[in-house]
């Protein structure tokens, strides 16, 4: 497993790490973007990783009071 650290950082937001997983169906990436302060950094990291666009495969959720709440983190594939 290789990790790609995308250096598209905002001064207050910090870096966003994009992790690549390689499998028989092709590459799938994970971006953890749950911090609302980092959303612009996350968008820049996704666009830098996939300049031709991307599609989300699965959005991650977190448990809050017994309910599954969608987050801004998830798995995606480049087009």
C-alpha positions as CSV (number, residue, x, y, z in Angstrom):
1,X,0.0,0.0,0.0
2,X,1.4,3.4,-1.0
3,X,0.4,6.6,0.5
4,X,0.3,9.8,-1.5
5,X,0.5,13.0,0.5
6,X,-0.9,15.8,-1.5
7,X,0.8,19.0,-0.7
8,X,-2.2,21.3,-1.2
9,X,-2.3,22.8,2.2
10,X,-4.1,25.8,3.6
11,X,-2.3,27.7,6.4
12,X,-5.0,26.9,9.0
13,X,-6.2,23.7,7.5
14,X,-3.1,21.5,7.3
15,X,-2.4,18.8,4.8
16,X,-4.9,16.2,3.5
17,X,-3.6,12.7,3.2
18,X,-4.9,10.7,0.2
19,X,-4.2,6.9,0.5
20,X,-4.2,4.7,-2.6
21,X,-5.3,1.1,-2.5
22,X,-4.5,-1.1,-5.5
23,X,-6.7,-4.1,-6.3
24,X,-7.9,-6.2,-9.2
25,X,-10.6,-3.6,-10.0
26,X,-8.1,-0.7,-10.2
27,X,-7.0,1.9,-7.8
28,X,-9.3,3.2,-5.1
29,X,-8.3,6.2,-2.9
30,X,-9.3,7.3,0.6
31,X,-9.5,10.9,1.6
32,X,-10.3,11.7,5.2
33,X,-12.0,15.1,5.1
34,X,-14.3,15.1,8.1
35,X,-12.9,18.4,9.5
36,X,-15.0,21.2,8.1
37,X,-12.0,23.6,8.2
38,X,-10.2,21.3,5.7
39,X,-13.0,21.0,3.1
40,X,-11.2,23.3,0.6
41,X,-8.0,21.5,1.2
42,X,-9.8,18.2,0.6
43,X,-11.3,19.4,-2.7
44,X,-7.9,20.5,-3.9
45,X,-6.4,17.2,-2.9
46,X,-9.1,15.2,-4.8
47,X,-8.7,17.4,-7.9
48,X,-4.9,17.1,-7.7
49,X,-5.1,13.3,-7.4
50,X,-7.7,13.0,-10.2
51,X,-7.3,15.9,-12.7
52,X,-9.9,14.3,-15.0
53,X,-12.5,14.1,-12.2
54,X,-13.5,11.5,-9.6
55,X,-16.5,9.5,-8.4
56,X,-17.1,8.6,-4.8
57,X,-17.4,4.8,-4.2
58,X,-18.4,5.0,-0.6
59,X,-18.9,7.8,1.9
60,X,-17.9,7.0,5.4
61,X,-20.2,7.4,8.4
62,X,-19.8,7.9,12.1
63,X,-22.1,6.8,14.9
64,X,-23.8,9.7,16.8
65,X,-26.3,8.7,19.4
66,X,-27.0,5.4,17.7
67,X,-27.5,7.0,14.2
68,X,-25.1,6.6,11.3
69,X,-24.2,10.2,10.2
70,X,-22.5,10.6,6.8
71,X,-19.1,12.4,6.9
72,X,-17.1,14.2,4.2
73,X,-14.6,11.4,4.1
74,X,-14.8,8.5,1.7
75,X,-13.4,6.3,-1.0
76,X,-13.2,7.5,-4.6
77,X,-12.0,6.5,-8.0
78,X,-10.4,8.6,-10.7
79,X,-12.3,8.9,-14.0
